[in-house]
C-alpha cells in the first residue's frame, strides 16, 4: 500500500498501475511460454529451447500479442457495469443522425452507450488477433508441422487461434468479467494472486476445451491445403499440439485477467506520509481532492471511497480519522457530503422510476418489470443499482464516522453542523426507496393511534397473489435486481443500527421529550418519502422492530 502525497497524483496512480500490470504480465507470460516449450511440447520437438531466429521471433510475437490483449483488458475494464447499445440501436442512431436530425448531435446517453459498444468491439478484435498470433507462436516450431507450407499453418492453425480468441472475447464480455470486483478482505497482492492461480487453471482448461471443439467444427468448412497424405499419428499430434497451445494461451489470458483484478482493486492510501508537514497541517486534502475531483464512476473515485471506508471503520489510521473532526467542521461536512451524494442519487432514481406517490402505480410497475418484453422500463431500475459497491461503501463510511463522532468529536462538529441528522435521514430515505422497490409499503398511522413501539407495520404488498411486486417469492429468483436490492437494504439497516447502538440513550431521551424529529431528521425535503414516514421508520429502528 502506497501513500499519496499530492493532489494531482491521481492520474499518475492509474498510469503506474497500468505499467505495473503490463510488466508483471510480461514476466508471467514469459515463464509460461518457456515452461510450455520445455515441458508440455518437448515431446513434439527435438530441440525445444535451441536458439534460433524463428524461435526468438515466435517468443517476441507471443509477448506482443499478450501485451495487446492486456492493454485491451485495461481499456475495457470498469468498476461498475455499463449499458451498451445493440447493433440495431447503433444502426438506427446512425440513420437518424444522417437523414432525420439533419446532422444534429445525438443524445449524451446514446453517445455513452455507443462508446461502450465500440470499446467492446475493439476488445473482441484485439482478443481475436491475440489468439491468432499466440497460438501460431506456441505451436510454430513443433516437428508435427515441419514441411507444411506457411499458408497452411496460417490458414488452419492461425484461423483456429482467431476463433478461440474471438470466443474468449465473447465470453469475457457477456459474462461481465470486465467489471472490477473489489474483495471484501484486502490481502497482500502476492497472496491474492497466488490464491487465484488454481481457479485460473481450471477456468483455462474448461475454456480451452470448448474453444478447441468450436474451432474444430469451423475448420471443417476450410479448404484442405495440406500436401501429401496425412497419417493418423500426425493428425493426432497436430490436435494435441493445438489443444496444448490453446490451453497455454487461455491460461495466460486468465492469469492476466486475475492479475489485473488484483492490482487494480488493491487499496491505495490517499494521504501524505505520516510525519511530514502536510500530514500535520491538512492530512485529509488528498483524499477529499480524489473524492470530489475524480471523474464520476472512475477507478480513481472507487479507490478513494474504498480508502475512506477503511479509515472510517478501522482503528489503524486513527490519526487520519481524527483529522476529520477539526475545529471548523468544514472537513467533516465535506466528507459527509461526498458520502451521502451517491445514496441520495440512488433514492432519487428509484423514486423517479417507482413514482412512489401511489401504491397502485408501484404494483403496475412491478408487473411490467416482471415482463421480459418491457426492457425499456426495466432499464430504468437497472442503472441505479450499478453503483451498489459505491453506495455500500458510502453507507458504511457515513454510519461508522457518525458512530465514532460520539467519542472522537471533541468540538461537536457532527451535531452542530447537522450532519448526524443528514446521515440518518439519507439512510432512512434510501432504505424506504429500496424497500418500496422490493415490494414493501408503509402504513403511516395517525398519532392518535400510536400505542407503543409497535405502532408502525411494514408489510409486503398483498393483492391476493404471492408473486406480486418485487417482494413476491414467485419472482425473486427471476428478477436479477432483487438480490442487489436485498443486499443494499441489508447494508442500510446495518448502518442505521450502527448509529442507533451508539446514540440509543440520547435518542430515547429525545423521543420521550418529543425532540427526535428536531434532532435527528433534517428539515429539508428527503430524497424519498416524507418527514413523517422517516420519523416513524426511525422509531421502528429505535425500538428494534425494523425488518
N, C-alpha and C positions, 0 to 999 in steps of 0.2 A: 504494500500500500504506500503510495507516494503522497506528498503534500503539494498543495498549490499555493504558490507564494504571490502570484499576481492575478489581477482581474482578467487580463487579456490572454490568459494561457489556456482557455477552454478549447479553442481550435487546435492548438498545438497538442493538447492531450489526445484528441481524436486522431490526429496525424501520427503521433508516436505509437498509439495502439495499433494503427493500421500497419505501420512499418514493422513493428514487433511481430505482428501476426504473419506478415509475409516472410520475415526471417525465420521464425520458428517453423513455419510450414515448409520452407525450403529444406531445413535441416531434417525434418521427419520424412519428407518425400525422398530425399537423397538416401537416407538409411533404408527405407523400404525398397527402393529400386535396387540397391546393392545386395540386400538380403534376398530379394526375389531372384536376381540373376545367379547368385551363388548357391542358393538352396533349392528353391522350387523349380527353376528352369535349368538347373545344371545337368539334369539327366537328358535334356534335349539339345545340349550344346557341348561341344568338346572343350572349348576354352571360353567359359562364360565371362571371365574378367580379364581376358587378354587385351592389352591396349591396342586400339585401332581407331582410325578416323571415323569409321561408321559407328563404332560403339560410343565414342565421345559425342558425336553428333546426336545419336539417339538419347543419350543422357541429358544433353543440353536442351533438346526439344521437349523431352519429358518434363523437365523442371519448368520450362517456359509455359507449357500448356497448363500445368498446375498453378502457376502464378496467375495466368489468365483466369482460371476458374476461381481462385481465391479472391482476386480483385473484384470479380463479378458478385461473389457472395457478400463481400463487404459493402458493395454498392447497393445491393437489393435489400440488405438487412434493415430491420426497423424494430424499435422496441414495442410497437403496437401494430395490430393488423390494419391493413389499408384495403379499401374497396376499389377494385379495378373496373374499368369499362370493358364490356363484352365486345367482340368483333362487330356485332350488329350495331351497337351503340356508337362505336368508332366510325363505322361507315355512314350511319345516319347523321352523326355530328359533322362529318366532312361534307356531306351533301348540303346540309343546312348552311354551313359556313360559306360554301361556294355559290349556291343557287338561291337560297331563301333569305339569309340575313344580309346579303349584299356586302360581304366582307367584314361584317361586324364581329368583334371578338366573342367567342363562346363564353359561357359562364365559368366562374372560377372552380366550381365543383366538377364540371366536366373536364376542365384542363387538368385538375389534380388527378382524377381517375384515369385520364388518358396518359398522363405521365407515368403513373404506376403501371399501366398496361405496357407501355413502351419499355419500361425497365424490366418487366418480366420477359418480354420478347427478346431483349438483348441478353438476358441471363440464359434463356433457352439456347440462343445462338452460341454463346460462349461455352456452355456446357457441352453442346454437340461437337464443336470443334476441338474442345479439350479432350473429349473422348476419342475423337478421330486420331489426334496426334499421340495421345498417351498409349492407347492400345497398340498402335503401329510401332512405337518406340520400344515398348516392353517385349513384343514378340518378333522384332525385326531380325535379329541375328541368330535365331534358332535354326538348327540343321533341317528341321522339317520343311522350312520354306526356302531352303537352298535350291538354286536352279530355277525357281519360279520367276516369271517376269515381274518387273516392278509395277506395271499396270495392273497385274492380277492382285498383287499384295495390297495396293492402294484401293482397288475397286472392290475387293472382297473383305479383307481384313480391316481396311480403313472404313468401309461402309458399315460394317458391324460395330466398330468403335463409335461411329457417328450416331448409330441407332441407340446404343446403350447410353451415350451421353445425353441424347435428347430425352430418352426415357427417364434418366435420373433428374434432369431438369424439370420435367413434368411432375415427377413425384415430389421434388423439393418445393415446388410452387403450390400444388394443390393440397399438400399436407401442411402447408404453412410453416415449414421449418425455417423460413427466413425471419420469423418473429423471434426476437431475443427473449429468452426465458430466464429471469433473474432467480437464482437459487434462494431458498428460504434461509439456509445457513451458509454464510460466507466462509469458505475454506481457502487455504493457500492454492495458488494456481496449479502448481505441480501436482498436488494431491487431488484436486478436482479433475485435472486432465487424466491422471492415472486411473481414477475410478471409472471414467467413461470409456476406456480402451476395450474392455470385454464386450460392452454393448455395441460399440462401433464395429468390432469384428463380426459379431453376429448379424448386425444390420447389413454389412457389406456382403456377407455370404448369401443372405436372402435376396438382396437386390441383384447381385451378380448372377444368381441362378435364373431369376425372372428375366433379366436383361439378355442372358445367353439364349434362352428359349425364344424370346421375342425376336432377337436379331437372326436366329437360325431360321425362323419361319419366313422372314423377309428376304433372306438370301436365296430362297427357292426361286424367286422371280428375277434374280440377276442372271445374265448370260454367263455360261461357263467358259472361261478363257484360259483354263489350265491346259498345259501342254503335256501330252503323253497320258498314259493310263495311271490313275491314282489307286494305289493299293489300299486295302482296308487298314493296315498298320499305319500307313502315312496319314490316312484320313483321321483315324483316332488320335494320332499325335497332334495333328493340327487343331482338333477340337479341344484337346486337353490344354494345349498351349494358349488357345484363345480364352478358355474359361479361367485359367490361372491369371492371364494378363488382365482380363476384365475384373477379376476379383481384386487384384492389386490396385487397379485404378479406382474401383469403388471404395476400397479401404483408405486410399489416400484422400478421396473426397470426404468420406465420413470423418476421418480424423481431422481434416481441415475444418469441417463444419463444427466439430466438437471443440477444437482449439479456438475457433472464432467465438463460440459461445462463452467459453471460459474467460478469455482475455477481455471481452467487451462487457461482460456482466460483473467484473471484479470491482469492488468498491474503490473509489478514489476519494481521498480526503481533501476537501476544498477548504484549506486553512493554511495560514503561514506557518513556518516551522516554529515549534514550541521554543520559547526563549528569545525569539527575535523581537525587534522593535514593533513590527506590525502585529505580532501576537499579543503584545502588551497594550497597544493602543486601540486597534479595531480588528479583532480576530474574525469577526463574522462577515466582513465585507466581501471576501472572495466567494463565500457560499451564497450570499444574497445576490451578488452580481450574476452568478451562474443561474440561480433560480429565476431572477427577474429578466435577465438579458439574453438567455439562451433561446433559440427558436423553439416554438411550441412542439411538443411530442418528439423532440430530438433526443439522441442518445445522451448528449451533454445534460439536458434537463432531467432525464431519468436518473443519471448518476448523481446529480445534485440532490434530488429528492431522496434517493437511497441514503446518501450521506446524512442528510437532515434527519431522516427517520432513525438511523442508528445512533446519532448524537442524542436525540430526544429520549430514546428508550433505554439506552445502556448507560452505565456509570463509568465507562472507560475514559471518555473525553468530557469529564465534568467541567473542566475549565472553559471549554467551548460553550457548553450549555449555560454556564454561569454568565457568560458574556451576553446572552440574550436578554438577561434581566438588568440591563444597565439603567442608570437613574432616569434618563429622559424618557424611556419607554418606546422610542422610535424603532429600535431594533426589534423589540418584541412584537410590535404591531406589524412590522414588515414581514416577520416570519409567519405570524398567524395569517396574514393576508394571503401569502403565497400558498399556505396550506389549505385554506378554505376556498380558494378560487376554483380548483377542479371539482370539489364537492358541490359548489353552487351551480356550476355548469351541468353536472350530472343531474341534479334535481330539476333545473330549468328545462333541459332537453326531455327528460321523462315527463315532466308536466305538460310541455307542449304536445308531446305525442299522445298522452293519455287524455288531454283536455279534461282534467280531473274534476270539473265542476259538476259532473253528472255520473252517477254510478252506471246508468244505462249505457252511456257512451263508452265507459270502460269495458262493460260487458260486450258491447258490439265490437269494439276494437280487439278484445280478446278472441272472439270468434273469427274475426278477419285474419288475425295474426296466425291462428292455427291453420288457416287455409294456405296451401303451398302456392296458390295462384296469385296471391296478393303480395308479391315480393316488394313492391314499392312502399307499401305501408310497413311491411316487416323491416325494411332497411331503416325506417325512422327510429326503431328501437334497437337496431343492431349497432349503430355508431356510438351511442353513449357509453356502452359497456366495453368499448375498445380501450378506454382509459382505466380499466379495472385495477391494474397494478399501481398506477399513479394515484388513483383515488384511495386505494388501500393504504399506501404509504402516508398520504395526507391525513387520513382519519387517525392512523396510529400515532403519527408525529404530533398532531394538534392535541389529541387526548393525553398523551404522555407528557407533553410540555405543560399543559394545564394542570395535570396532577402534580408534577414536580414544582409548580409555582407555589403550591401550598406551603412548602418548606424552604424553597430556594429563592423565592422572590422577596428580597429584603426591602424593596421600595414599594411593593404593592402595585406595580405597573400592570399586572394582568387584570386585577379587579378594577383599578381606577380607569384604565383605558377602555373598558367594556369588552375586552377580548374574551373573557370567560363566557359572557352571555352570547357573544357571536359564535363561539365554538359549539356550545350546547345547542343553540338554535339551528345552526347549519347541519350538525349531525342529526338532529331530530327531523329536520325538514327533508334531508336526503333519505333518511330511513323511511319516512312516510311515502315518499315518491317510489322507492324501490318496493315497498310492501304493496302499494297500490298496483304497481306493475305485476307483482306476483299474484294478484287476485284478492287481496285483503281490502277491507274497508273499515272505517272508524265510525262508531256510533257516538256522536257528540251529544251528550245528555245535558239537560238543564241543571244549573247549580242547585235548584231546589230538590233534585232527586239524588244528590250526592249523599251517600250513607257511609262512606269509609274509603279505604284504599282500593276497593273493587268496583268503583263507580263507572269505569270505562271498560268496554269489551272490544276486542278485536276478533273478527270472525271472517272466515273465508266467504266470499260472495256466493250465495246459495240461490239457485233458481229451480231446484228440484232435480238437477243433474250434477253428478260428481266430477264431470270433466269440463266444467265451465270456468273460464278465467285461467290465468297463469298458475293459480294455486291448485287447480284440479289435478287429481292424481292420474287421470287418464291421459293427460297431455304433457306431464312434466318431462318425461324422458325424450319425447319427440321435439320439445322446444329447446333449441341449443342455447338460448339466452337465459333459461331458468336457472341453470347451475351457476352462471355468473351472478345473477341477481341474488340467489340464495347465499353465495359466498360474500357478496358485498353487504347484504343485510346482517350476516353474522359478524362481520368485521365492525360494522357501525354499532351494533348492540354491545359488543365487547368494549369498544372505545367509550361509549356512553357510561357503561358500568365502571370503567376505569376511573372516570372523573367522579362519579357518584360515590364510589367506595372511599374516595379521599375527602370529599366535601359533604358526606352524608349528614353529619350532625348539623352543619351550617344550613344545609337545605331543609332539613326537618324543622329547624327553628324558623327559617324564613316562611315555610309553608304554614306553620301554625300562626305566624304573625300576619299572613296574607301578603307577604312581600316576595314570594317565589317568582312571580312573573316579572316584577320590577328588577330583581337582582340577577335572574338567570335567563330571561327571554329578551332578545334585542327588540328595540322599539320600532325599527324599520320593518318593512314587509319581508317575510321569509321567502326563500326561493320557491317553496312549495308548501301548501297548507295555510292555515291561519294561526293567529296568536292563541286562540282558544284551544285549537287542536294540539298545538305544540305544548301548551301548559298541561293539558290532560295527559298527553303522552309522557311528559317529564314526571308527573306524579305517579304514573304507572311504573316507570323505572324506579322512582324513589321508594315505592313500596315493594319492589322486586316482583312485580307481576307482569312484566313485559315478556313477550314470547314471539 
